[in-house]
Amino acid sequence: MRTTKAVTACVAMGITLALSAGAALGGESGEAGYQKHCAVCHGVGGEADTPAGKALKVGPLKGLALEAAKVSQHVRKSTNHSAVASKLSDEELAAIAEFVSTL
């Protein structure tokens, strides 16, 4: 009986932590955040091959092996990214930056 209660408590705690982590990111993964906020200019795969990317002369992200921390810093400081950056929490931006580092 004690084992069952302990297992139930552990499962409940795990679910709570998972839901909390999802809420902290607005329920979006870094990839989903990238697709929502970045892909219009930087392209779905980071190739910057979109009409907006070409018009703004955006460079590709794919293959650059960017460090996530540097991506976050750049987005926060860049006037070109101010509209997007103002919509993102630090946690959301960090998740997106981690995804960008994998392109």
C-alpha positions as CSV (number, residue, x, y, z in Angstrom):
1,M,0.0,0.0,0.0
2,R,2.8,2.4,0.9
3,T,4.6,1.6,-2.4
4,T,1.5,2.4,-4.4
5,K,1.1,5.8,-2.7
6,A,4.7,6.6,-3.2
7,V,4.6,5.7,-6.9
8,T,1.3,7.7,-7.3
9,A,3.0,10.7,-5.6
10,C,6.1,10.5,-7.9
11,V,4.0,10.2,-11.0
12,A,1.9,13.2,-9.9
13,M,5.0,15.2,-9.2
14,G,6.5,14.3,-12.6
15,I,3.3,15.4,-14.4
16,T,3.2,18.7,-12.4
17,L,6.9,19.4,-13.3
18,A,6.3,18.6,-17.0
19,L,3.2,20.9,-17.1
20,S,5.1,23.7,-15.4
21,A,8.0,23.5,-17.8
22,G,5.5,23.7,-20.7
23,A,3.8,26.6,-19.2
24,A,7.1,28.4,-18.7
25,L,7.7,28.2,-22.5
26,G,4.2,29.2,-23.3
27,G,3.5,25.7,-24.3
28,E,5.8,26.0,-27.3
29,S,9.0,24.1,-28.0
30,G,12.0,26.1,-29.3
31,E,11.2,24.8,-32.8
32,A,7.6,25.8,-32.6
33,G,8.6,29.3,-31.3
34,Y,11.1,29.6,-34.2
35,Q,8.5,28.6,-36.8
36,K,6.1,31.1,-35.3
37,H,8.4,34.1,-34.7
38,C,11.5,33.6,-37.0
39,A,10.7,31.5,-40.0
40,V,9.0,34.3,-41.9
41,C,12.4,35.9,-42.5
42,H,14.9,33.2,-41.6
43,G,13.1,30.4,-43.4
44,V,11.7,27.1,-42.1
45,G,15.1,25.4,-42.1
46,G,17.2,28.6,-41.5
47,E,18.1,29.1,-45.2
48,A,16.8,32.7,-45.3
49,D,15.1,31.9,-48.6
50,T,11.8,33.6,-47.9
51,P,10.6,36.8,-49.7
52,A,10.9,38.7,-46.4
53,G,14.4,37.3,-45.8
54,K,15.5,38.3,-49.3
55,A,14.0,41.8,-49.0
56,L,15.7,42.3,-45.7
57,K,19.0,40.7,-46.9
58,V,18.9,38.2,-44.0
59,G,21.7,35.8,-43.8
60,P,21.2,32.1,-43.4
61,L,21.3,30.5,-39.9
62,K,21.7,27.0,-41.1
63,G,25.1,25.5,-40.8
64,L,26.5,28.3,-38.6
65,A,26.6,26.2,-35.4
66,L,25.6,29.3,-33.4
67,E,25.9,29.3,-29.6
68,A,22.4,29.6,-28.1
69,A,23.6,32.3,-25.6
70,K,24.9,34.5,-28.5
71,V,21.7,34.1,-30.4
72,S,19.7,35.3,-27.4
73,Q,22.0,38.3,-26.9
74,H,21.9,39.2,-30.6
75,V,18.1,39.1,-30.7
76,R,17.7,41.2,-27.5
77,K,20.1,43.9,-28.8
78,S,19.3,44.0,-32.5
79,T,16.9,46.7,-33.6
80,N,15.9,44.4,-36.5
81,H,14.5,42.0,-33.9
82,S,13.0,44.4,-31.5
83,A,9.3,43.7,-32.4
84,V,9.9,39.9,-32.0
85,A,12.1,40.2,-28.9
86,S,9.5,42.3,-27.1
87,K,7.0,39.4,-27.4
88,L,9.3,36.7,-26.0
89,S,10.1,35.9,-22.5
90,D,13.7,35.0,-21.6
91,E,12.7,31.4,-21.4
92,E,11.0,31.4,-24.8
93,L,13.9,33.1,-26.4
94,A,16.4,30.6,-24.8
95,A,14.3,27.7,-26.2
96,I,14.3,29.3,-29.7
97,A,18.0,30.0,-29.5
98,E,18.7,26.3,-28.5
99,F,16.8,25.3,-31.6
100,V,18.6,27.7,-33.8
101,S,21.9,26.3,-32.6
102,T,20.9,22.9,-34.1
103,L,20.2,24.3,-37.6
